[in-house]
């Protein structure tokens, strides 16, 4: 229903005006946020999120934290997509778990199955494990600190400290961290096929956010996609993908060749170049 209303509004002659008003309110809230935290020099903050049960610890510099404090919610379209596609009698994998918002959402709704949470950066991984424990989800969550790619090996990841959500094994090209200083970390990596087999998982849902490395993740998960045919919810941003020598069209063609139907997460058709979130479902399960 929400997506239908959104589509209607987008076609309305009032949409530009409504967008201008909404953006004006957002800019005012962001200005107030910056003013309030202008003299904060360090530390973490624990917050609740209206659309994800539990409490979550963040580095105060995190842009995810900023968005939550301003809007009180986190990516409602993705949260809704996850809740509508929770697997029954199967497992889920959160690749690029950051501090664990989606990991805990999955774990809270899948008490009888496993959730594998994957995060490569040291600081975010530490917060991820604390947030899993904070929300009493240790029993059914497996964590892995490392890179998921199409080959096993060692990788260098670039990270803006405190804003690990933008970390990438490619160049840091996200506009939100333009020209900010960053650090590098050497991290081991593995394919999702290998990791799934190691933990004897049968994943029926993959939630992916890896800042442009999505194609590498999916290529290294080909056997898993063919065997388990999981639903895939993934962020794609052509600017980030191009920095890693691929694009959304190549990823979607790869999935379609594996008998997947791919749509924008709101149900619309994909238009290139693409920046947003996709949901891919195997036609074999239709």
N, C-alpha and C positions, 0 to 999 in steps of 0.2 A: 504493500500500500504506500509506504513512504517513498519507494523508488518511483512509483507511478506518479505521485504528486510532484516529485522532483522533476520528472521528465516534462510534465505539463507546464510547470513554472518556467523551465528553461525555454520553452517555445513561446511563452507569453511576452507581450510587448513591455510588461512591467519588470521583466527579469533584470535588465541592466540597472534599473533604479533600485530594485531590491538588493542586488549584488553590491551596489555602491554603498547603500546604508549598512549592510552587513560588514563590508570591509572597513567602513569608517568606525564602527563599534569595535571591531577587532584591533585596529590600529591604536585606538584609545586605550584599550585594555593592555596591549603590549607596552605602550608608553608608561602606563602606571606600574606594570610588572617590572620594567627596567628601572624605574625610579625607586621602587621599594627595595629591590635587591642590589642597588648600585654600590653599597658599601659592604656587601657580603663577600668575604675573601676565600671561604672554603667550607667544606662540610657536606653532609648529606641531609636529605629531607625525606620524611615518611609521609605519604599521602594515601587517601583513598580515591577510588575512581568510580564514578556513578554507574558506569555500564560494565565494570569488571569487578566482581566481588573480591574483597580482601584489602590489605594494606601493602604499599610498595615503597621501597627505599630507592632513592635516586641521588646521584651526584647533583648538587644544586645548579651546575652549569648545563645540564641536559636540556636539549630543546624539546624532548618528549615531556619532561616535567613542566616546562613552560606551557606547552599546549594543554596539558591536563589542568594546571592551575588556572588557566584562562577560560577554558571551555567546560571543565569539570568532567569531561568524558574523553575517551581515546578511540579514534578511528571507528565510529559506530557502524559503518558499512561492513568493515572487516569482521568486527565482533558479531554482527548479525549473520554474516555468511558462515562463520565458524559454528555458531549455535544451530544454524539450520542444517549443517552438514556433519554433525558429530557422528563418528562411526559407532556401530553396534558390534560388540564382541570382536573388536579389532583395536589396533593401536594408532597413535598419531605422532607426527614428528614436527617439531618447530625449529626450523633452520634459520639462524640469525635471531636467536631468542632474546638478545639484549638482556634486560633486567628481569624478564619473565612474565610480562603481562599476559601474553597469549598462552604461554606454558601453564600458568596457574589457572587460567580460564578453562583450558582443556582438561587439566588434571581434576579440577573441581567437578567436572561433568562426566568424567570417565574413570570413576573410582575402581572399577573392576578390570581396567586395562592399563597399558603402559603409555606414557608420553615421553618421548626422547627429545630433550632440549639441547640444542647445539649453539654454542657461542664461542668465538675465537679469542676475544680480547680479555685481558686479565681483569681489568676493573669491572667490566660489565659481567663477566662470569662470576666474580665474587659476589656481586649484588644479586645475580640470578640465584645462586645457591642460598643466599640469606633470605631472599623473598620466597623461595620454595619452602624453606623451613618456617618462616614467619607465618605462612598461610597453611601450614600443616599438610603439605602435599608431598612429603619426602617418600612416602611408601610406594607411590605409583609413578614417580618421575625418575628417569635416568638422565644424567647430565654428561655432556661430552665437551671438553674444551679443545677446539681445533677447527680447522678449515674443512669444509666439504667441497670437493672439486671433482673433476673428471679423471684425475690421476692421483695416486698416492705419492706423497713427497713432502718437502719442506717449502714453506711459503713465507713471504714478507708481507705483513699487513700494515697499512698506514692508518694512524688513529689520531684524532684530535682529542686530547685528554679531557674527560668530562662529557664529551659528546661522541661516545663510542658508537652511537647509532649510525654515524656516517662512515665508519671504518670500511676500508676497501683494500683488496689485494691489487687493485689498479690505482690509477691516479685519482686523487681526491678532487672531483670536479663538481660536487654538489654545491649549489649556490649559497646554501645556508652556512657553509664554512669557507667561503671564498677567501683565500690567502691567509687563513689562520694557521699558526704554527702547528706542526704535527710531529708525532714520534713514530718510529718503526719498531715492529716486534717480529721476531722469527717464530713461526708456529708450524707444527706438523699438520698434515692434512691427509684425508682419506676419502674414498668415494662413499656415497650413501649406500650403494649396494653392499659394500664390505661391512659397513657399520650396522646395517639392518640385519645382515646374516650373523654378525658377531653377537648381537643381542637377541637373536631369534624373534624378530618382530614381524608382524603382519600389518603394516601401516595402510590405513584406508583414508587418511587425511594428511596432507603435507601443507604446512603454512611456511612460506618462504619470504624472507626479506634480507637480501645479501648485497645490496648496493652495487648492482651491475654484474654480479657473478652468477646470475640465475641460470644461464645456459650451461655453464660448467657443472653446476649442481645437478641439473636435469640429465645431462649426458652421463654423469657418473651414477645416475639412478635408473638407467634404462631397464635393467633386469627387474628392479623393484616395480617400475611402472608397468611392465609387461605382466608380471606375476600377480601383484596385489591390486593393480588398477586403482590407486588412491585418487581421491578428489584432490586437486591442487589449487590452493589459494596463494597467489604470489603478487608481490609488487613488481612492476616493470617500469623502467624509466629509460627511454631511448638515449638520453644524453649520457647516462651512466653506462648503459650497455655499449654504446659506440666507443667509449673510452676503453672498453675491454674487447674491442674488435668484433662485436656482434650487434644485433638489434632485435627488437621485439618480433619483427616479421620472421626472422630465422628461428626464434624460440617457438613461436606459434606453429610454424611449419613442422618443426621437430615433433611437437605434441600431436599435431594432426596426423602425421605419419604413423603415430602409435595408436591411432583410432580414438583420439580425444577431440571433443568439441570444446572450443575455447570462446569465452565471452567476457566482456567487461563485467566486473563484479556486480554492477547494478542491472545486468541482464541485457545490456545493449551490445551491438556489434563493435568489433575492434576497428578503430581507424588509425592509420599510420601517418606520421610517427606517433607513437603511443606513450603516454605517461599516466599511470594509474594502477589499478589492481585487476587481475584476471581471476576467473574461476574456470577450471578445466575439469571436465568429467568424461570418463571413458564411455564411448557409445555402447560398449558391451554391457554396461550396467543400466542403460536407459530402459 
